[in-house]
């Protein structure tokens, strides 16, 4: 009977360890997901800024071309 109790406790501890690792993994996954979402938002903001900069550069080139001596 003692052997069965010891084995049962050992199995229970291992299951608790696996559950603990699974919880830590889930928390880490959520943190990675949140970081990825923040990075995506930043990348989209940079893309919008670059598009605006590109538009401004085209306008500047157009204005400069008006002053070229031909």
C-alpha positions as CSV (number, residue, x, y, z in Angstrom):
1,X,0.0,0.0,0.0
2,X,2.9,2.4,0.8
3,X,4.3,1.8,-2.7
4,X,1.0,2.7,-4.3
5,X,0.8,5.9,-2.2
6,X,4.3,6.9,-3.1
7,X,3.8,6.3,-6.8
8,X,0.5,8.2,-6.6
9,X,2.1,11.2,-4.9
10,X,5.0,11.1,-7.4
11,X,2.5,11.1,-10.4
12,X,0.5,13.9,-8.8
13,X,3.7,16.0,-8.4
14,X,4.7,15.4,-12.0
15,X,1.2,16.4,-13.2
16,X,1.4,19.6,-11.1
17,X,4.8,20.4,-12.6
18,X,3.5,19.8,-16.1
19,X,0.5,22.1,-15.3
20,X,2.8,24.8,-13.9
21,X,5.0,24.7,-17.0
22,X,1.9,24.8,-19.3
23,X,0.7,27.9,-17.4
24,X,4.1,29.6,-17.8
25,X,4.1,28.7,-21.5
26,X,0.7,30.2,-21.9
27,X,1.7,33.4,-20.2
28,X,4.8,33.7,-22.3
29,X,2.7,33.1,-25.4
30,X,0.4,35.9,-24.4
31,X,3.3,38.3,-23.9
32,X,4.8,37.4,-27.3
33,X,1.4,38.0,-28.9
34,X,1.1,41.4,-27.2
35,X,4.6,42.3,-28.3
36,X,3.9,41.2,-31.9
37,X,0.7,43.3,-32.0
38,X,2.6,46.3,-30.7
39,X,5.4,45.8,-33.3
40,X,2.7,45.5,-36.1
41,X,1.1,48.7,-35.0
42,X,4.5,50.5,-35.0
43,X,5.3,49.1,-38.4
44,X,2.0,50.3,-39.8
45,X,2.6,53.7,-38.3
46,X,6.1,53.9,-40.0
47,X,4.6,52.7,-43.3
48,X,2.0,55.5,-43.2
49,X,4.7,58.1,-42.3
50,X,6.9,56.8,-45.2
51,X,4.0,57.1,-47.6
52,X,3.4,60.7,-46.5
53,X,7.1,61.4,-46.8
54,X,7.1,59.9,-50.3
55,X,4.2,62.1,-51.3
56,X,5.9,65.2,-50.0
57,X,9.1,64.3,-51.9
58,X,7.1,64.0,-55.1
59,X,5.6,67.4,-54.5
60,X,9.0,68.9,-53.8
61,X,10.5,67.5,-57.0
62,X,7.5,68.9,-58.9
63,X,8.0,72.3,-57.4
64,X,11.8,72.3,-58.0
65,X,11.3,71.3,-61.6
66,X,9.3,74.5,-62.1
67,X,12.5,76.5,-61.4
68,X,14.9,74.6,-63.7
69,X,16.4,76.6,-66.5
70,X,15.8,75.1,-69.8
